[in-house]
Amino acid sequence: MRALLLEAVAVLALAAPSAKADHGFFGNPIQSCGPRIQIGFPRFSIEFGRRARRVHQHCFKTVCEREWVAPIYETCVVGYDPCGRPIYQRVLVRSGYWTTVEYRVCDCGVRTR
């Protein structure tokens, strides 16, 4: 029974024309996400496929934040032991520091520099 129902739905899905997300007025910010098929009446209906989604337009705000720039260490030879083998040590090349960075942030969470 279940296989028959799935087969009937698949046949209807392939036979139906694809719907557009145009609702008949200008300035509609809805973008179609693929074909959509609706079977039934307004009170009870079954929908297959993806729904239309709103198109997001970024509204960026400039935000200043402080960031820590990590120190840079380098391993180098600092001497030799009595047997002539090198002694290695990590040496600080540049110390860490704070810097101020400007970001452009949207309400949806997108960040750009």
N, C-alpha and C positions, 0 to 999 in steps of 0.2 A: 504494500500500500504506500509506504513511504517513498519507495523508488519510483512508483507511478506518479506521485505528486511532484517529486523533484523533476521528473522528465517533462511533465506538463508545464511546470514553471519555466524550465529551460527552453522549451519550444516557444512559449509565449514571449520570453525575453529576447530570443533571437528574431522573432517575427515582428516585434513592435518597433516603430521608428524611434529614433533618439529624440529626447526632449531638449528644448533650449531653455536657458535661464533668463530669457528676456521676458519681462512682465508687462511690456507695453508702455513704458514711460521712459523719458530721457533721464540721464544722470543716475542710472541704476548701478550701485556699487557692488553688485553680486556677480561673481565669476563662476562659470560652470566647471564642475570637477569631473565630468564624464557623463555617460549616458544614464538616464534615470527612467525606470519603468514603474508605472502605478497600475495596480489591478484592484478594481472594486469601486465603491461609492464613497462620497465624502465622509459619511459616518463611520464606515469601516473600510479600510483599504490596506493593502500590503504594498510596500515600496521596496524596490530592489535597486541596487546601484548606489552611487555616492550622492550626497546632497550638495546643493550649491553652498558656497562659503563666501563670506565677506572678504573683499580685497583690503588688505591692511596697507595704509600709507604711513610711512615713518614720520614722526614728529620729534626731531632731535632737540635736546637741551644740552648745553655745555656744562660739564661738571669738572671741577678741579679736585684731584686727589693726590695724597702723598704716597709715594712708592719707595720701598727700600731696594737699593741697588746692592747686590751681594758683593762681598770682597773677593778679590782674585788672589789665589795662592798658586805658587809654582814650586815644584819639587826640583831641587838642584843640589849639587855637591858642595858641602860646606867645609870639608876637610878629609883627611885620610887617617885611618887607624895605623897602629905600629906595623901591621903586616902589609900595608900598602893598599888596602881595600878602601874604596870611597865611602864616605859617610854622607847619607842623603838626609835632607830635612826640608820640610815645607816652609817656604818663605813668603811673607806677605808682599805682594807686588802693588796692589792698590786696595786701600781700606774701603769698607762699605760706607754708604752715605744715603741720605734721604733726598729725593727730588720731587718736584711738583709736576704732575702730568695732567693735561687737559684731555677729557674724553667727550665724545658726543654720545648721549644715551637716549634711547627711545623708551616709551612706556612698555613695549613688548619685551624688553630686555636686550636688544641689539646694541652693542657698543662698538664704536669706531674711534680711532685716534685722530 
